Amino acid sequence: MLVTGTTAVVGIIGNPIVQVKSPGAMNQYFADHTLNSVLIPMEIAPDAVPGFIAMVRRWTNCKGIIVTVPYKQVVAPLLDKLTPRAERFSTVNVFRRDADGMLTGEMFDGVGFIAAATRHGVDPAGKRAAVVGAGGVACAIANSLCEHGVSHLAIQDLDTAKQNALIAKLRGAFPAVEIVAGVIATDTLDMLVNATPVGMNGDPNLPLSGAVLAGLTGRCFVAEVVTAPTMTPFLTLAKQRGCIVQTGIEMTETQLGSLAAFIGVAAP
């Protein structure tokens, strides 16, 4: 890849940023499609996020910014517009910069999750599912699971206020889905998702207690949003129990085309 003064720049912001796999995957996408674009990782301090957003408005060769942990819900209210999908939970994982400096946010994590699950032959319709987490990526995945017809969805987060707020929004939008607080057992689940940073960058912890995970069996599809390491302790345990597992990298890779198209740097 040759970066020149005419190269369109895309950024990815987070804190930390060392674990992200998007730069390698997206830059390979650009190279494969002969696109004069580059994605660069940017670790932004929490108190610098508003100033960074203001700077992007004036960064004329920047096409857009991908957003990762912990800024998906921080960035959303700082933008000019949100798509309906992003607006439902005020969370984004990408925003584009138009020529006039207008910033528009979108959320593709749920789309990417379902696309990756489909590759594993998993259809959420009628399934009993659980999501650990209530942050930006958890909101997106929970929303997509409901959109695709799960019959039961449990939500658990250490921040009970965030947990209950997510449950209330989902119940309002999807009255036909049984939505409950807390994951109290795993033996009846068809799908289980860790949508928290637990297990990232050498963290040995699991997103649920050993007592709850004791019931996990091979009938359950287990997914992760953490991308480093590829096989977290959670996925390793699930694999040992005979579960089909989905890595965080898979969810990232299935979004590449959508992210690139949204910010205007996709292959024709």
C-alpha positions as CSV (number, residue, x, y, z in Angstrom):
1,M,0.0,0.0,0.0
2,L,1.4,3.4,-1.1
3,V,0.2,6.3,1.0
4,T,0.4,9.7,-0.7
5,G,-1.0,13.1,-0.3
6,T,-4.0,12.0,-2.3
7,T,-4.8,9.1,0.0
8,A,-8.2,9.2,1.7
9,V,-7.8,8.8,5.5
10,V,-10.0,6.7,7.7
11,G,-9.4,6.5,11.5
12,I,-10.4,4.1,14.2
13,I,-10.6,5.5,17.8
14,G,-10.6,3.7,21.1
15,N,-8.9,3.4,24.4
16,P,-7.0,1.1,24.5
17,I,-6.4,0.7,20.8
18,V,-3.7,-2.0,20.7
19,Q,-6.2,-4.9,20.5
20,V,-8.1,-3.8,17.4
21,K,-7.9,-5.9,14.2
22,S,-9.7,-3.5,11.9
23,P,-6.6,-1.7,10.6
24,G,-5.1,-4.9,9.2
25,A,-8.4,-6.2,7.8
26,M,-9.6,-2.9,6.4
27,N,-6.3,-2.0,4.8
28,Q,-6.2,-5.4,3.2
29,Y,-9.7,-4.7,1.9
30,F,-8.4,-1.4,0.4
31,A,-5.4,-3.1,-1.1
32,D,-7.4,-6.0,-2.6
33,H,-9.8,-3.5,-4.3
34,T,-7.0,-1.0,-5.3
35,L,-8.5,1.8,-3.3
36,N,-6.4,4.8,-2.5
37,S,-7.4,4.8,1.2
38,V,-5.8,4.0,4.5
39,L,-7.1,3.1,8.0
40,I,-5.0,4.3,11.0
41,P,-5.5,3.4,14.7
42,M,-5.8,6.3,17.1
43,E,-5.8,6.0,20.9
44,I,-7.7,9.0,22.2
45,A,-7.9,10.0,25.9
46,P,-11.4,10.3,27.2
47,D,-11.2,14.1,27.8
48,A,-10.0,14.6,24.3
49,V,-12.9,13.0,22.5
50,P,-15.0,16.2,22.0
51,G,-12.0,18.1,20.7
52,F,-11.2,15.2,18.4
53,I,-14.7,15.3,16.9
54,A,-14.4,19.0,16.3
55,M,-11.1,18.4,14.6
56,V,-12.6,15.8,12.3
57,R,-15.1,18.4,11.0
58,R,-12.1,20.3,9.6
59,W,-10.0,17.3,8.5
60,T,-10.8,17.6,4.8
61,N,-9.1,14.4,3.6
62,C,-10.7,12.3,6.3
63,K,-13.6,10.2,5.0
64,G,-14.8,8.9,8.4
65,I,-14.0,7.3,11.7
66,I,-14.6,3.8,13.1
67,V,-15.4,3.8,16.8
68,T,-14.5,1.1,19.3
69,V,-14.5,0.6,23.0
70,P,-15.3,2.6,25.1
71,Y,-16.5,5.4,22.8
72,K,-19.5,4.0,20.9
73,Q,-22.0,5.7,23.2
74,V,-19.8,8.7,24.0
75,V,-19.4,9.8,20.3
76,A,-23.0,9.4,19.3
77,P,-24.4,12.6,20.9
78,L,-21.5,14.6,19.5
79,L,-22.5,14.0,15.9
80,D,-24.9,16.0,13.7
81,K,-27.0,13.1,12.5
82,L,-27.7,9.4,13.4
83,T,-29.3,6.8,11.3
84,P,-32.5,5.3,12.8
85,R,-30.5,2.2,13.8
86,A,-27.9,4.2,15.6
87,E,-30.5,6.6,17.1
88,R,-32.5,3.9,18.8
89,F,-29.7,3.4,21.4
90,S,-27.6,6.5,20.8
91,T,-24.6,4.3,19.8
92,V,-22.4,4.3,16.8
93,N,-19.4,2.2,15.5
94,V,-18.7,4.5,12.6
95,F,-19.3,8.0,11.4
96,R,-18.6,9.7,8.1
97,R,-17.5,13.2,7.3
98,D,-19.4,14.8,4.4
99,A,-17.7,17.5,2.3
100,D,-19.4,20.2,4.3
101,G,-18.1,18.8,7.6
102,M,-21.4,17.3,8.6
103,L,-20.9,14.1,10.7
104,T,-23.4,11.2,10.4
105,G,-23.2,8.1,12.6
106,E,-24.3,4.5,12.0
107,M,-24.1,1.2,13.9
108,F,-23.1,-2.0,12.1
109,D,-22.1,-4.3,15.0
110,G,-25.5,-6.0,15.1
111,V,-25.5,-6.4,11.3
112,G,-22.0,-7.9,11.4
113,F,-22.9,-10.2,14.3
114,I,-25.9,-11.7,12.4
115,A,-23.9,-12.0,9.2
116,A,-21.1,-13.9,11.0
117,A,-23.6,-16.2,12.8
118,T,-25.3,-16.9,9.5
119,R,-22.0,-18.2,8.1
120,H,-22.0,-20.7,11.0
121,G,-25.5,-21.8,9.9
122,V,-27.1,-20.2,13.0
123,D,-30.6,-18.6,12.6
124,P,-31.7,-16.7,15.7
125,A,-35.5,-17.1,14.9
126,G,-37.2,-18.9,17.8
127,K,-34.0,-19.2,19.8
128,R,-33.3,-18.6,23.5
129,A,-30.5,-16.1,23.7
130,A,-28.5,-14.1,26.3
131,V,-26.2,-11.1,26.0
132,V,-23.7,-10.2,28.7
133,G,-23.2,-6.4,28.5
134,A,-25.4,-3.3,28.0
135,G,-22.9,-1.0,26.3
136,G,-22.9,0.1,22.6
137,V,-22.0,-3.2,21.0
138,A,-24.4,-5.1,23.4
139,C,-27.2,-2.8,22.4
140,A,-26.6,-3.4,18.7
141,I,-26.4,-7.2,19.1
142,A,-29.4,-7.4,21.3
143,N,-31.4,-5.3,18.9
144,S,-30.4,-7.4,15.9
145,L,-31.2,-10.7,17.8
146,C,-34.7,-9.3,18.5
147,E,-35.1,-8.1,14.9
148,H,-34.3,-11.7,13.7
149,G,-36.9,-13.3,15.9
150,V,-35.4,-14.7,19.1
151,S,-38.1,-15.9,21.4
152,H,-36.3,-15.1,24.7
153,L,-33.5,-12.7,25.5
154,A,-31.6,-12.3,28.8
155,I,-29.5,-9.2,29.4
156,Q,-26.9,-8.9,32.2
157,D,-24.6,-6.0,33.0
158,L,-22.7,-5.0,36.2
159,D,-24.2,-1.5,35.7
160,T,-27.9,-2.4,36.5
161,A,-29.1,1.1,35.4
162,K,-27.7,0.5,31.9
163,Q,-29.0,-3.1,31.9
164,N,-32.5,-2.0,32.9
165,A,-32.5,0.9,30.4
166,L,-31.6,-1.5,27.6
167,I,-34.3,-4.0,28.6
168,A,-36.9,-1.3,28.7
169,K,-36.1,-0.1,25.2
170,L,-36.1,-3.6,23.8
171,R,-39.4,-4.4,25.5
172,G,-40.9,-1.3,24.0
173,A,-39.6,-2.1,20.5
174,F,-40.2,-5.9,20.5
175,P,-43.2,-6.8,22.7
176,A,-43.3,-10.3,21.3
177,V,-39.9,-11.2,22.7
178,E,-39.6,-12.3,26.3
179,I,-36.8,-10.1,27.7
180,V,-35.5,-10.7,31.2
181,A,-32.8,-9.3,33.5
182,G,-29.9,-11.5,34.4
183,V,-28.4,-14.7,33.1
184,I,-29.2,-17.3,35.8
185,A,-28.6,-20.5,33.8
186,T,-27.0,-21.5,30.5
187,D,-28.4,-25.1,30.1
188,T,-31.5,-23.9,28.2
189,L,-29.7,-21.3,26.0
190,D,-29.3,-21.6,22.3
191,M,-27.1,-18.5,21.9
192,L,-24.8,-16.8,24.4
193,V,-22.8,-13.6,23.6
194,N,-20.1,-11.8,25.6
195,A,-20.5,-8.2,24.6
196,T,-18.1,-6.8,27.2
197,P,-14.3,-6.3,27.3
198,V,-13.9,-9.2,29.8
199,G,-11.2,-11.5,28.4
200,M,-9.4,-8.8,26.4
201,N,-5.6,-8.5,26.3
202,G,-4.7,-11.3,28.7
203,D,-7.6,-10.8,31.1
204,P,-8.2,-14.3,32.5
205,N,-11.7,-13.6,33.7
206,L,-15.0,-15.0,32.4
207,P,-18.1,-12.8,31.7
208,L,-20.3,-15.1,33.8
209,S,-19.7,-17.0,37.0
210,G,-18.5,-20.5,37.0
211,A,-21.7,-21.6,38.6
212,V,-23.8,-20.2,35.7
213,L,-21.4,-21.5,33.1
214,A,-21.5,-25.0,34.6
215,G,-24.6,-25.7,32.6
216,L,-23.2,-24.7,29.3
217,T,-23.5,-27.5,26.7
218,G,-22.7,-28.1,23.1
219,R,-26.2,-27.1,22.0
220,C,-25.3,-23.5,22.6
221,F,-23.8,-21.2,20.0
222,V,-21.3,-19.0,21.9
223,A,-20.0,-15.7,20.5
224,E,-17.5,-13.0,21.5
225,V,-16.9,-9.4,20.7
226,V,-13.3,-9.2,22.0
227,T,-10.8,-9.4,19.1
228,A,-7.5,-9.9,21.1
229,P,-6.9,-12.6,21.8
230,T,-8.8,-14.4,19.1
231,M,-9.7,-17.2,21.5
232,T,-10.6,-15.7,24.8
233,P,-10.9,-17.8,28.0
234,F,-14.7,-17.6,27.4
235,L,-14.4,-19.1,23.9
236,T,-11.9,-21.6,25.0
237,L,-14.2,-22.9,27.7
238,A,-17.1,-23.0,25.2
239,K,-15.0,-24.9,22.7
240,Q,-14.2,-27.4,25.4
241,R,-17.9,-27.9,26.0
242,G,-18.5,-28.7,22.3
243,C,-20.1,-25.4,21.4
244,I,-19.9,-23.8,18.0
245,V,-18.0,-20.5,18.7
246,Q,-17.7,-17.2,16.9
247,T,-14.8,-14.9,17.4
248,G,-14.9,-11.1,17.7
249,I,-12.8,-10.9,14.6
250,E,-15.5,-12.7,12.6
251,M,-18.0,-10.0,13.5
252,T,-15.5,-7.3,12.5
253,E,-14.7,-8.9,9.1
254,T,-18.3,-9.3,8.1
255,Q,-18.8,-5.5,8.5
256,L,-15.9,-4.3,6.3
257,G,-17.9,-3.8,3.1
258,S,-20.7,-2.0,5.0
259,L,-18.3,0.2,6.9
260,A,-16.4,1.1,3.7
261,A,-19.6,1.8,1.8
262,F,-21.0,4.0,4.5
263,I,-18.0,6.3,4.6
264,G,-17.7,6.3,0.9
265,V,-14.5,4.3,0.3
266,A,-15.9,1.0,-0.9
267,A,-15.1,-0.8,-4.0
268,P,-17.4,0.1,-6.9
